[in-house]
Amino acid sequence: MLANLSYRHKTPLAMGLVIVVAAAVVAAALVWQGYRQARADFVTHSQALGKTLARTVRPALLHDDVWQAYEILLTPLERSGDPGRALVLLDARGLVFAASEPRQFAVLDDFVHAAEEPAIAAALARPEVRAQVQVEDGAGRFLYILTPVLAEDGTLLGRLVQRYDQALFGPRLGEVATGTVYAALAAVLLLLPLGWLAGHRLAEPLSHLADCLARVGRELPEPIRCEFPHGRDEIGQLAERFRNMVEELRNKQALERHLAQSDRLAAVGRLSAGIAHEINNPLGGMLNSISNYRRRGGTDPQAEKTLALIERGLVQIRDTVSALLVETKLESRALTPEDLEDARTLIHADAQHKGLTLDWRNGVAETLPLPSAQVRQILLNLLLNAVAASPEGDAMLCVIERSGDTLRLAVGNAGPAIPERRRQHLFEPYFGEGEVHGLGLWVTYQLVAQLQGEIRVDSVPGHTRFEVVLPLHGGVGG
């Protein structure tokens, strides 16, 4: 189960567990240290009490006054009121002289026999010892402190035995433990949120990297954009490798797209070359027929106007077919305002059929050094696409103007926006999404490229605009 848990949760949980365990260990160490300190303080206090009592009971031993000794022994016990304490005064022979609990330790009883503790018996068996002795019984229940009672000349008069039940240390241990546990809980409550936040921040880049890696293979590399904090740690190095991998995938995808487009264009080029040669033969015959008809004479002005329009159209078809051959040299006469108006005349029927209103703004009033057939075909293709994309009864816009050393053609319509994926392949032949488009935009792109111009597309819902900019630096054949 933990193996499937995200590091976004696993790392904060681990840090929280470390904080709890560390707090527990520190609390246990503090409790143990506090207990030892309390015990040491208690023993020190008891030793001081033993030395004081030993000096106080010395006259009673010297004068063999049992009652005086008994009263002296009861005095500190009455003040403390603790039943776990017992005081026994022994004479030099180790017999009980007086005791705070006379029923357990009767006068003249052998204390060694009554205590039944080898450690205490061994301590009492050394009459030459003149210092305090601290002894515990075998069961660890009682703590004994033996203090010698000495005469003025240093003679051993007896010993004062202080017996303490070690259960007395329980309340002290509880007090120390309670305070320490409360302090540890407060520290844990303060550190846990901080640890959780720190763990979450540490694991967040790793989780983000895992999410980004999961997108590779399911999505195209191009839209994958993942931001990571900069650094030279392991996460930073992984992020750098990930960025390099995605960049290589993008380059690979672009190369594959370029190769696929090249293959497609090569196939279309081979096909269009064959079609161009087949179409040019009947076109040449029709153009020759018009020329022969004119040589016979007798045509009226209206017929001549119609023949001129037909001839320009056939020439445009011939030049357009030739444009399918990308390497074909551009040969056409210079562009005139009438050539641009021909495009308007040719598109009029299609626009009228859909009830479209054409806002025509032709600002060209002079002949321009551009091949007329190619420019007219570019404009006609853009207008045909605009008619096809426009909703019925809507409006179209066509702006033609010279700007310095360039000619600008702009055609707009109010149709739906072009999808982003289709826009990336807009000028490829026979590529579409939803509806397939053919060679029109591809031919337009080839013509613009031959004229060393640029073509731009701006498409949002309710407005699509194609703009072509052509440089005026010659390009017109004889």
C-alpha positions, -999 to +999 in steps of 0.1 A: +000+000+000+028+024+009+046+016-024+016+030-043+014+061-022+026+093-038+058+110-026+036+141-022+021+123+008+048+098+016+075+124+023+054+145+047+043+114+065+079+102+069+089+136+082+060+136+106+069+101+119+105+112+124+093+142+144+071+120+166+098+094+172+124+121+179+101+138+203+094+105+221+131+097+224+140+131+237+110+130+261+121+096+274+157+108+278+145+140+297+122+119+319+150+095+328+174+124+334+149+142+355+142+110+375+179+105+382+184+141+392+154+139+415+167+107+431+202+122+435+187+153+452+167+130+475+197+109+484+218+141+490+191+155+513+188+122+531+225+120+537+225+155+551+196+146+574+215+114+585+246+134+595+224+159+614+206+131+633+238+113+640+252+143+659+218+148+676+214+112+689+250+110+702+242+122+737+213+098+739+237+069+731+263+081+756+237+084+784+218+053+773+186+073+770+163+053+747+133+076+750+153+106+740+167+088+710+132+076+701+118+112+702+147+125+681+140+098+655+103+106+653+108+143+648+118+144+611+092+117+603+064+137+619+073+167+597+074+147+565+044+125+573+056+098+548+049+062+558+076+049+535+104+061+558+119+044+588+148+054+611+167+029+633+195+037+658+220+009+664+246+006+692+282-003+686+273-041+687+247-037+659+217-041+683+187-019+679+189+010+704+158+029+692+136+028+661+108+048+646+089+015+641+095-003+674+071-031+664+093-041+635+126-033+651+124-040+688+150-027+712+181-050+716+171-070+684+199-080+661+193-056+632+214-078+608+191-107+615+160-086+613+170-070+580+178-103+563+198-085+536+233-097+528+244-063+515+233-045+548+249-073+569+282-068+550+281-031+555+274-034+592+301-061+596+328-035+590+331-016+623+362+003+610+341+021+583+336+058+594+317+071+563+281+070+552+271+040+532+243+037+506+229+002+501+199-012+483+182-045+492+182-074+468+146-069+457+153-032+449+124-021+472+143-003+499+172+022+500+193+022+531+216+050+542+240+040+570+255+069+590+281+063+617+275+079+652+310+089+665+321+101+699+342+132+703+374+111+701+362+093+670+351+062+687+322+044+670+292+046+693+267+032+668+250+037+635+220+055+622+200+035+596+177+054+572+154+031+553+133+045+524+107+027+503+118+034+467+081+038+458+086+073+472+103+082+439+072+073+419+053+106+424+085+125+416+089+104+384+053+112+376+057+149+380+088+149+358+072+127+332+040+148+331+058+181+325+081+165+299+053+149+280+033+181+279+063+199+266+070+172+240+033+173+229+035+210+224+067+207+204+051+179+182+020+200+176+042+229+165+066+209+144+042+185+127+026+212+105+060+226+097+073+192+089+043+184+067+047+217+048+085+211+044+079+176+032+052+187+008+075+214-006+103+189-010+082+163-028+062+187-050+089+191-077+092+153-079+054+148-082+053+176-108+081+158-127+061+125-125+030+142-139+050+158-167+066+124-176+031+108-176+021+133-203+049+122-226+036+097-250-001+107-244+003+142-257+024+159-284+057+172-272+050+208-284+024+218-257+042+202-228+055+230-207+067+222-172+084+246-148+108+234-122+130+253-096+165+257-108+192+239-088+220+213-090+204+188-067+189+155-079+155+170-087+172+198-106+193+174-126+162+152-134+143+183-145+172+193-168+172+158-183+134+160-188+137+194-205+164+181-228+143+150-236+112+170-244+132+194-266+147+164-285+112+150-289+100+183-303+129+184-327+122+148-337+085+156-343+094+187-363+118+167-384+092+139-389+066+165-399+090+181-423+099+148-439+063+138-442+055+172-457+084+169-481+072+134-492+037+147-496+049+177-516+071+156-538+042+132-546+019+162-553+047+178-574+050+147-595+013+144-599+008+182-607+037+181-632+018+154-652-015+172-649+001+205-659+014+191-692-019+175-700-038+207-693-015+230-712-021+212-745-059+221-748-052+255-733-028+263-761-054+252-786-081+275-771-057+304-770-048+298-806-085+297-816-091+331-800-061+345-818-073+331-852-108+345-846-094+379-839-073+378-871-105+373-892-118+406-878-154+417-876-159+414-839-180+440-821-167+458-789-189+437-765-176+404-781-140+417-779-145+425-742-158+390-736-129+375-756-104+395-737-118+383-704-118+347-717-083+351-729-070+365-696-088+337-678-072+310-700-038+326-697-043+327-659-052+290-660-021+283-680+001+302-656-015+288-626-010+252-638+026+262-645+029+274-609+023+238-598+057+232-612+076+250-584+107+255-604+089+271-633+102+305-642+077+333-637+068+348-671+039+372-672+032+408-680+031+436-654+001+438-630-025+464-639-055+476-620-078+458-645-062+425-635-072+431-600-107+440-610-110+408-630-107+389-597-137+409-584-157+401-616-149+364-614-159+361-577-190+381-581-213+352-591-202+330-562-206+358-536-240+367-550-251+330-548-245+330-510-260+365-506-226+379-495-217+416-495-182+423-508-165+453-493-140+459-522-112+485-515-088+486-544-062+513-539-040+504-568-043+529-597-010+522-616+008+493-632+030+474-607+062+454-615+046+421-605+035+391-627-002+397-632-013+361-636+003+349-603-009+379-583-044+376-597-044+339-589-033+345-553-061+371-549-087+348-565-078+318-543-081+339-512-115+353-523-128+318-531-117+305-497-134+335-480-166+329-499-166+292-489-159+300-452-184+329-449-219+323-435-247+331-459-258+367-460-227+379-443-200+403-454-165+400-468-136+425-470-109+428-496-082+455-493-056+460-520-030+487-515+005+497-523+026+504-492+061+517-501+079+490-520+053+463-513+018+453-524-006+442-496-036+420-503-059+414-473-090+392-475-113+388-444-145+369-436-168+364-406-166+326-406-156+303-377-121+303-364-096+279-380-086+252-354-050+254-342-040+219-354-054+227-389-037+261-389-003+244-385-009+224-418-029+251-436-006+254-465-001+217-471-020+200-499-051+178-490-048+182-452-079+191-432-096+185-399-134+181-402-134+192-438-106+186-463-091+215-483-073+208-515-046+226-535-059+262-534-039+274-503-009+253-512-008+268-547-012+303-531+017+296-508+039+284-536+031+315-557+038+338-527+070+320-521+081+323-557+074+361-555+095+362-523+066+374-503+049+366-470+015+352-462+000+356-427-032+342-411-052+357-382-082+336-371-105+341-341-142+332-337-161+355-361-131+368-380-105+352-402-081+373-422-054+363-448-028+389-456-002+386-484+027+411-487+046+410-520+078+430-526+079+453-557+114+445-569+108+432-604+099+396-611+081+403-644+091+384-674+090+394-710 
